[in-house]
Amino acid sequence: MLVLSRHRDETIMIGDDTELTIIDIRGDKVRIGIKAPPHVPVHRKEVYDAIRLENEQAMSLADPDFKASRPKGHGERVNPATRIAKTVVPRSETA
């Protein structure tokens, strides 16, 4: 983990197109502004975890072998929507 110190109105760049700016500091709370491309999802961690869990539960209902076939490892960076998209059958194949 990279740990950086920043003052109010200072920015951290992630790659070429994602900016994190320190907006305000009040006591032990920091407000951060995030500017990222539209295709990059940005969520608080607890929201991301809830989305991931909900998608995993939906996948296990759709595919009983899902838990056995998913990649192992903590902290894998997979877009939850990608997992669902892989299971969708095009309409032309269902008719």
Phi and psi in radians as a Rosetta constraint file:
Dihedral C 1 N 2 CA 2 C 2 CIRCULARHARMONIC -1.539 0.35
Dihedral N 2 CA 2 C 2 N 3 CIRCULARHARMONIC 2.246 0.35
Dihedral C 2 N 3 CA 3 C 3 CIRCULARHARMONIC -2.007 0.35
Dihedral N 3 CA 3 C 3 N 4 CIRCULARHARMONIC 2.176 0.35
Dihedral C 3 N 4 CA 4 C 4 CIRCULARHARMONIC -2.173 0.35
Dihedral N 4 CA 4 C 4 N 5 CIRCULARHARMONIC 2.610 0.35
Dihedral C 4 N 5 CA 5 C 5 CIRCULARHARMONIC -1.823 0.35
Dihedral N 5 CA 5 C 5 N 6 CIRCULARHARMONIC 2.376 0.35
Dihedral C 5 N 6 CA 6 C 6 CIRCULARHARMONIC -2.434 0.35
Dihedral N 6 CA 6 C 6 N 7 CIRCULARHARMONIC 2.637 0.35
Dihedral C 6 N 7 CA 7 C 7 CIRCULARHARMONIC -1.754 0.35
Dihedral N 7 CA 7 C 7 N 8 CIRCULARHARMONIC 2.956 0.35
Dihedral C 7 N 8 CA 8 C 8 CIRCULARHARMONIC -0.929 0.35
Dihedral N 8 CA 8 C 8 N 9 CIRCULARHARMONIC 2.439 0.35
Dihedral C 8 N 9 CA 9 C 9 CIRCULARHARMONIC 1.252 0.35
Dihedral N 9 CA 9 C 9 N 10 CIRCULARHARMONIC 0.150 0.35
Dihedral C 9 N 10 CA 10 C 10 CIRCULARHARMONIC -1.668 0.35
Dihedral N 10 CA 10 C 10 N 11 CIRCULARHARMONIC 2.661 0.35
Dihedral C 10 N 11 CA 11 C 11 CIRCULARHARMONIC -2.146 0.35
Dihedral N 11 CA 11 C 11 N 12 CIRCULARHARMONIC 2.604 0.35
Dihedral C 11 N 12 CA 12 C 12 CIRCULARHARMONIC -2.039 0.35
Dihedral N 12 CA 12 C 12 N 13 CIRCULARHARMONIC 2.324 0.35
Dihedral C 12 N 13 CA 13 C 13 CIRCULARHARMONIC -1.703 0.35
Dihedral N 13 CA 13 C 13 N 14 CIRCULARHARMONIC 2.365 0.35
Dihedral C 13 N 14 CA 14 C 14 CIRCULARHARMONIC -2.047 0.35
Dihedral N 14 CA 14 C 14 N 15 CIRCULARHARMONIC 1.948 0.35
Dihedral C 14 N 15 CA 15 C 15 CIRCULARHARMONIC 1.163 0.35
Dihedral N 15 CA 15 C 15 N 16 CIRCULARHARMONIC -2.691 0.35
Dihedral C 15 N 16 CA 16 C 16 CIRCULARHARMONIC -1.644 0.35
Dihedral N 16 CA 16 C 16 N 17 CIRCULARHARMONIC -0.234 0.35
Dihedral C 16 N 17 CA 17 C 17 CIRCULARHARMONIC -2.357 0.35
Dihedral N 17 CA 17 C 17 N 18 CIRCULARHARMONIC 0.249 0.35
Dihedral C 17 N 18 CA 18 C 18 CIRCULARHARMONIC -2.167 0.35
Dihedral N 18 CA 18 C 18 N 19 CIRCULARHARMONIC 2.179 0.35
Dihedral C 18 N 19 CA 19 C 19 CIRCULARHARMONIC -2.073 0.35
Dihedral N 19 CA 19 C 19 N 20 CIRCULARHARMONIC 2.360 0.35
Dihedral C 19 N 20 CA 20 C 20 CIRCULARHARMONIC -2.015 0.35
Dihedral N 20 CA 20 C 20 N 21 CIRCULARHARMONIC 2.098 0.35
Dihedral C 20 N 21 CA 21 C 21 CIRCULARHARMONIC -2.047 0.35
Dihedral N 21 CA 21 C 21 N 22 CIRCULARHARMONIC 2.329 0.35
Dihedral C 21 N 22 CA 22 C 22 CIRCULARHARMONIC -1.345 0.35
Dihedral N 22 CA 22 C 22 N 23 CIRCULARHARMONIC 1.995 0.35
Dihedral C 22 N 23 CA 23 C 23 CIRCULARHARMONIC -1.548 0.35
Dihedral N 23 CA 23 C 23 N 24 CIRCULARHARMONIC -0.778 0.35
Dihedral C 23 N 24 CA 24 C 24 CIRCULARHARMONIC -2.748 0.35
Dihedral N 24 CA 24 C 24 N 25 CIRCULARHARMONIC 2.631 0.35
Dihedral C 24 N 25 CA 25 C 25 CIRCULARHARMONIC -2.282 0.35
Dihedral N 25 CA 25 C 25 N 26 CIRCULARHARMONIC 2.092 0.35
Dihedral C 25 N 26 CA 26 C 26 CIRCULARHARMONIC -2.308 0.35
Dihedral N 26 CA 26 C 26 N 27 CIRCULARHARMONIC 1.847 0.35
Dihedral C 26 N 27 CA 27 C 27 CIRCULARHARMONIC 1.093 0.35
Dihedral N 27 CA 27 C 27 N 28 CIRCULARHARMONIC -2.118 0.35
Dihedral C 27 N 28 CA 28 C 28 CIRCULARHARMONIC -1.727 0.35
Dihedral N 28 CA 28 C 28 N 29 CIRCULARHARMONIC 0.270 0.35
Dihedral C 28 N 29 CA 29 C 29 CIRCULARHARMONIC -2.014 0.35
Dihedral N 29 CA 29 C 29 N 30 CIRCULARHARMONIC 2.326 0.35
Dihedral C 29 N 30 CA 30 C 30 CIRCULARHARMONIC -2.068 0.35
Dihedral N 30 CA 30 C 30 N 31 CIRCULARHARMONIC 2.293 0.35
Dihedral C 30 N 31 CA 31 C 31 CIRCULARHARMONIC -1.710 0.35
Dihedral N 31 CA 31 C 31 N 32 CIRCULARHARMONIC 2.240 0.35
Dihedral C 31 N 32 CA 32 C 32 CIRCULARHARMONIC -2.101 0.35
Dihedral N 32 CA 32 C 32 N 33 CIRCULARHARMONIC 2.337 0.35
Dihedral C 32 N 33 CA 33 C 33 CIRCULARHARMONIC -1.757 0.35
Dihedral N 33 CA 33 C 33 N 34 CIRCULARHARMONIC 2.361 0.35
Dihedral C 33 N 34 CA 34 C 34 CIRCULARHARMONIC -2.128 0.35
Dihedral N 34 CA 34 C 34 N 35 CIRCULARHARMONIC 2.178 0.35
Dihedral C 34 N 35 CA 35 C 35 CIRCULARHARMONIC -2.028 0.35
Dihedral N 35 CA 35 C 35 N 36 CIRCULARHARMONIC 1.966 0.35
Dihedral C 35 N 36 CA 36 C 36 CIRCULARHARMONIC -2.374 0.35
Dihedral N 36 CA 36 C 36 N 37 CIRCULARHARMONIC 2.760 0.35
Dihedral C 36 N 37 CA 37 C 37 CIRCULARHARMONIC -1.078 0.35
Dihedral N 37 CA 37 C 37 N 38 CIRCULARHARMONIC 2.706 0.35
Dihedral C 37 N 38 CA 38 C 38 CIRCULARHARMONIC -1.041 0.35
Dihedral N 38 CA 38 C 38 N 39 CIRCULARHARMONIC -0.489 0.35
Dihedral C 38 N 39 CA 39 C 39 CIRCULARHARMONIC -1.420 0.35
Dihedral N 39 CA 39 C 39 N 40 CIRCULARHARMONIC -0.076 0.35
Dihedral C 39 N 40 CA 40 C 40 CIRCULARHARMONIC -1.740 0.35
Dihedral N 40 CA 40 C 40 N 41 CIRCULARHARMONIC 1.968 0.35
Dihedral C 40 N 41 CA 41 C 41 CIRCULARHARMONIC -1.246 0.35
Dihedral N 41 CA 41 C 41 N 42 CIRCULARHARMONIC 2.424 0.35
Dihedral C 41 N 42 CA 42 C 42 CIRCULARHARMONIC -2.200 0.35
Dihedral N 42 CA 42 C 42 N 43 CIRCULARHARMONIC 2.067 0.35
Dihedral C 42 N 43 CA 43 C 43 CIRCULARHARMONIC -2.386 0.35
Dihedral N 43 CA 43 C 43 N 44 CIRCULARHARMONIC 2.674 0.35
Dihedral C 43 N 44 CA 44 C 44 CIRCULARHARMONIC -1.138 0.35
Dihedral N 44 CA 44 C 44 N 45 CIRCULARHARMONIC 2.640 0.35
Dihedral C 44 N 45 CA 45 C 45 CIRCULARHARMONIC -1.015 0.35
Dihedral N 45 CA 45 C 45 N 46 CIRCULARHARMONIC -0.724 0.35
Dihedral C 45 N 46 CA 46 C 46 CIRCULARHARMONIC -1.146 0.35
Dihedral N 46 CA 46 C 46 N 47 CIRCULARHARMONIC -0.573 0.35
Dihedral C 46 N 47 CA 47 C 47 CIRCULARHARMONIC -1.244 0.35
Dihedral N 47 CA 47 C 47 N 48 CIRCULARHARMONIC -0.766 0.35
Dihedral C 47 N 48 CA 48 C 48 CIRCULARHARMONIC -1.025 0.35
Dihedral N 48 CA 48 C 48 N 49 CIRCULARHARMONIC -0.783 0.35
Dihedral C 48 N 49 CA 49 C 49 CIRCULARHARMONIC -1.084 0.35
Dihedral N 49 CA 49 C 49 N 50 CIRCULARHARMONIC -0.699 0.35
Dihedral C 49 N 50 CA 50 C 50 CIRCULARHARMONIC -1.148 0.35
Dihedral N 50 CA 50 C 50 N 51 CIRCULARHARMONIC -0.730 0.35
Dihedral C 50 N 51 CA 51 C 51 CIRCULARHARMONIC -1.084 0.35
Dihedral N 51 CA 51 C 51 N 52 CIRCULARHARMONIC -0.813 0.35
Dihedral C 51 N 52 CA 52 C 52 CIRCULARHARMONIC -1.073 0.35
Dihedral N 52 CA 52 C 52 N 53 CIRCULARHARMONIC -0.784 0.35
Dihedral C 52 N 53 CA 53 C 53 CIRCULARHARMONIC -1.109 0.35
Dihedral N 53 CA 53 C 53 N 54 CIRCULARHARMONIC -0.761 0.35
Dihedral C 53 N 54 CA 54 C 54 CIRCULARHARMONIC -1.103 0.35
Dihedral N 54 CA 54 C 54 N 55 CIRCULARHARMONIC -0.718 0.35
Dihedral C 54 N 55 CA 55 C 55 CIRCULARHARMONIC -1.163 0.35
Dihedral N 55 CA 55 C 55 N 56 CIRCULARHARMONIC -0.671 0.35
Dihedral C 55 N 56 CA 56 C 56 CIRCULARHARMONIC -1.131 0.35
Dihedral N 56 CA 56 C 56 N 57 CIRCULARHARMONIC -0.701 0.35
Dihedral C 56 N 57 CA 57 C 57 CIRCULARHARMONIC -1.138 0.35
Dihedral N 57 CA 57 C 57 N 58 CIRCULARHARMONIC -0.723 0.35
Dihedral C 57 N 58 CA 58 C 58 CIRCULARHARMONIC -1.121 0.35
Dihedral N 58 CA 58 C 58 N 59 CIRCULARHARMONIC -0.692 0.35
Dihedral C 58 N 59 CA 59 C 59 CIRCULARHARMONIC -1.152 0.35
Dihedral N 59 CA 59 C 59 N 60 CIRCULARHARMONIC -0.677 0.35
Dihedral C 59 N 60 CA 60 C 60 CIRCULARHARMONIC -1.182 0.35
Dihedral N 60 CA 60 C 60 N 61 CIRCULARHARMONIC -0.487 0.35
Dihedral C 60 N 61 CA 61 C 61 CIRCULARHARMONIC -1.287 0.35
Dihedral N 61 CA 61 C 61 N 62 CIRCULARHARMONIC -0.656 0.35
Dihedral C 61 N 62 CA 62 C 62 CIRCULARHARMONIC -1.375 0.35
Dihedral N 62 CA 62 C 62 N 63 CIRCULARHARMONIC -0.566 0.35
Dihedral C 62 N 63 CA 63 C 63 CIRCULARHARMONIC -2.411 0.35
Dihedral N 63 CA 63 C 63 N 64 CIRCULARHARMONIC 1.776 0.35
Dihedral C 63 N 64 CA 64 C 64 CIRCULARHARMONIC -1.047 0.35
Dihedral N 64 CA 64 C 64 N 65 CIRCULARHARMONIC -0.414 0.35
Dihedral C 64 N 65 CA 65 C 65 CIRCULARHARMONIC -1.555 0.35
Dihedral N 65 CA 65 C 65 N 66 CIRCULARHARMONIC 0.084 0.35
Dihedral C 65 N 66 CA 66 C 66 CIRCULARHARMONIC -0.993 0.35
Dihedral N 66 CA 66 C 66 N 67 CIRCULARHARMONIC -0.846 0.35
Dihedral C 66 N 67 CA 67 C 67 CIRCULARHARMONIC -1.083 0.35
Dihedral N 67 CA 67 C 67 N 68 CIRCULARHARMONIC -0.613 0.35
Dihedral C 67 N 68 CA 68 C 68 CIRCULARHARMONIC -1.299 0.35
Dihedral N 68 CA 68 C 68 N 69 CIRCULARHARMONIC -0.495 0.35
Dihedral C 68 N 69 CA 69 C 69 CIRCULARHARMONIC -1.657 0.35
Dihedral N 69 CA 69 C 69 N 70 CIRCULARHARMONIC -0.210 0.35
Dihedral C 69 N 70 CA 70 C 70 CIRCULARHARMONIC -1.294 0.35
Dihedral N 70 CA 70 C 70 N 71 CIRCULARHARMONIC 2.655 0.35
Dihedral C 70 N 71 CA 71 C 71 CIRCULARHARMONIC -1.113 0.35
Dihedral N 71 CA 71 C 71 N 72 CIRCULARHARMONIC 2.494 0.35
Dihedral C 71 N 72 CA 72 C 72 CIRCULARHARMONIC -1.556 0.35
Dihedral N 72 CA 72 C 72 N 73 CIRCULARHARMONIC 2.711 0.35
Dihedral C 72 N 73 CA 73 C 73 CIRCULARHARMONIC 2.263 0.35
Dihedral N 73 CA 73 C 73 N 74 CIRCULARHARMONIC 2.396 0.35
Dihedral C 73 N 74 CA 74 C 74 CIRCULARHARMONIC -1.477 0.35
Dihedral N 74 CA 74 C 74 N 75 CIRCULARHARMONIC 2.439 0.35
Dihedral C 74 N 75 CA 75 C 75 CIRCULARHARMONIC 1.400 0.35
Dihedral N 75 CA 75 C 75 N 76 CIRCULARHARMONIC 0.327 0.35
Dihedral C 75 N 76 CA 76 C 76 CIRCULARHARMONIC -1.082 0.35
Dihedral N 76 CA 76 C 76 N 77 CIRCULARHARMONIC 2.488 0.35
Dihedral C 76 N 77 CA 77 C 77 CIRCULARHARMONIC -1.831 0.35
Dihedral N 77 CA 77 C 77 N 78 CIRCULARHARMONIC 1.542 0.35
Dihedral C 77 N 78 CA 78 C 78 CIRCULARHARMONIC -2.180 0.35
Dihedral N 78 CA 78 C 78 N 79 CIRCULARHARMONIC 2.305 0.35
Dihedral C 78 N 79 CA 79 C 79 CIRCULARHARMONIC -1.194 0.35
Dihedral N 79 CA 79 C 79 N 80 CIRCULARHARMONIC 2.098 0.35
Dihedral C 79 N 80 CA 80 C 80 CIRCULARHARMONIC -0.972 0.35
Dihedral N 80 CA 80 C 80 N 81 CIRCULARHARMONIC -0.586 0.35
Dihedral C 80 N 81 CA 81 C 81 CIRCULARHARMONIC -1.132 0.35
Dihedral N 81 CA 81 C 81 N 82 CIRCULARHARMONIC -0.497 0.35
Dihedral C 81 N 82 CA 82 C 82 CIRCULARHARMONIC -1.122 0.35
Dihedral N 82 CA 82 C 82 N 83 CIRCULARHARMONIC -0.700 0.35
Dihedral C 82 N 83 CA 83 C 83 CIRCULARHARMONIC -1.084 0.35
Dihedral N 83 CA 83 C 83 N 84 CIRCULARHARMONIC -0.744 0.35
Dihedral C 83 N 84 CA 84 C 84 CIRCULARHARMONIC -1.234 0.35
Dihedral N 84 CA 84 C 84 N 85 CIRCULARHARMONIC -0.711 0.35
Dihedral C 84 N 85 CA 85 C 85 CIRCULARHARMONIC -1.030 0.35
Dihedral N 85 CA 85 C 85 N 86 CIRCULARHARMONIC -0.565 0.35
Dihedral C 85 N 86 CA 86 C 86 CIRCULARHARMONIC -1.206 0.35
Dihedral N 86 CA 86 C 86 N 87 CIRCULARHARMONIC -0.358 0.35
Dihedral C 86 N 87 CA 87 C 87 CIRCULARHARMONIC -1.697 0.35
Dihedral N 87 CA 87 C 87 N 88 CIRCULARHARMONIC -0.110 0.35
Dihedral C 87 N 88 CA 88 C 88 CIRCULARHARMONIC -1.327 0.35
Dihedral N 88 CA 88 C 88 N 89 CIRCULARHARMONIC 2.257 0.35
Dihedral C 88 N 89 CA 89 C 89 CIRCULARHARMONIC -1.677 0.35
Dihedral N 89 CA 89 C 89 N 90 CIRCULARHARMONIC 2.221 0.35
Dihedral C 89 N 90 CA 90 C 90 CIRCULARHARMONIC -1.021 0.35
Dihedral N 90 CA 90 C 90 N 91 CIRCULARHARMONIC 2.567 0.35
Dihedral C 90 N 91 CA 91 C 91 CIRCULARHARMONIC -1.031 0.35
Dihedral N 91 CA 91 C 91 N 92 CIRCULARHARMONIC -0.582 0.35
Dihedral C 91 N 92 CA 92 C 92 CIRCULARHARMONIC -1.112 0.35
Dihedral N 92 CA 92 C 92 N 93 CIRCULARHARMONIC -0.445 0.35
Dihedral C 92 N 93 CA 93 C 93 CIRCULARHARMONIC -1.519 0.35
Dihedral N 93 CA 93 C 93 N 94 CIRCULARHARMONIC -0.269 0.35
Dihedral C 93 N 94 CA 94 C 94 CIRCULARHARMONIC -1.597 0.35
Dihedral N 94 CA 94 C 94 N 95 CIRCULARHARMONIC -0.336 0.35
